[in-house]
């Protein structure tokens, strides 16, 4: 036995090279996710500028309609991005019904989130919008209870500490919570529903195709709502808001989704959510740099509490699967 152990060969250089390659891939994934958080945080400023020029529903219709077309244009490039095979994998018994049903449900949830966010961002600061939106990571385990999931203790503690954080960030010396804060809170609830829907259907479909469907459903749905509630045509004010529309459609929708898809091939889901939740910090920094928005000391405390709640909510519960670590 001792002679057998002594004769064990040293670690193979090939295995060390593979480990270094895996570390580089994880680092690249983290950098791409961090870039997504930064772009999404900066998008709140673009949304606020767009809200000053055109109706919220029209802005959402153009942003997601154009974003859906851009993502759909990536479908012929799936092999370059690392996705091979059919959009719908017949070997797993999945049909077009999963793609269209999942994309439609996700698109409806995204429509509610986008509309409430665009309305709210015009009535509150970009910092408030960014941090309150991040509460979706607390709402996800709460919605999961109805789906048979069992959130762990961390999710419940996160909910309890997020409530006073939201109060400090939203009120901070004011006698009441601004209507824009409530709209953004409704937006966070819609994003929580969206995360659950995508989590259920994404393993069954090609992620780029699923994203294209949900973006197109969101854009078309917003266009229909625009025809029902607006007196002005859909494109009214589009010329003044052209740059915010292009910034949100190209960078926040098309580019960020592609980077997130590539990054999540190597980054575990919990790790991904923690990095993406940093968009609230980038929203505050962008609002300070571009719009000269300043948070009070009390609001900074509330923002820190909200960020802590968002991070604490990512601790896996009893029924959550963890991607094996190497």
Number of C-alpha atoms within 10 A of each C-alpha: 6 6 7 7 8 8 9 8 7 6 8 8 9 9 10 11 11 11 13 12 12 14 14 12 16 18 15 16 23 21 15 21 29 20 18 25 25 22 22 25 29 26 25 31 26 20 25 23 19 27 23 13 17 19 21 24 27 27 32 28 29 24 27 31 23 22 28 25 17 18 24 20 14 17 17 9 12 17 11 10 14 9 15 11 10 10 19 18 14 11 6 8 8 14 14 14 11 17 23 18 15 24 28 20 20 28 28 22 22 25 28 21 25 26 22 22 28 25 21 27 26 20 18 19 23 30 30 27 31 29 32 27 26 27 29 25 26 27 23 23 24 18 17 15 11 9 10 9 15 17 21 17 14 18 25 17 14 25 21 13 17 24 15 14 24 23 17 23 27 27 16 19 11 9 7 10 15 14 14 22 25 19 23 30 24 21 30 28 21 25 26 26 24 23 18 17 18 20 13 12 20 18 10 21 23 20 20 20 22 26 28 25 25 28 32 23 25 32 29 19 20 28 19 15 15 21 14 9 9 13 9 13 11 21 14 16 18 18 11 14 20 15 14 23 25 17 18 28 25 20 18 22 25 25 17 22 20 19 17 21 17 18 21 17 13 18 21 16 14 17 16 19 18 20 18 20 26 23 27 29 20 23 27 26 20 23 24 16 11 10 14 10 14 15 18 12 12 16 22 18 16 26 28 17 21 29 24 15 26 27 23 21 29 23 18 18 17 11 11 13 10 11 12 6 6 6
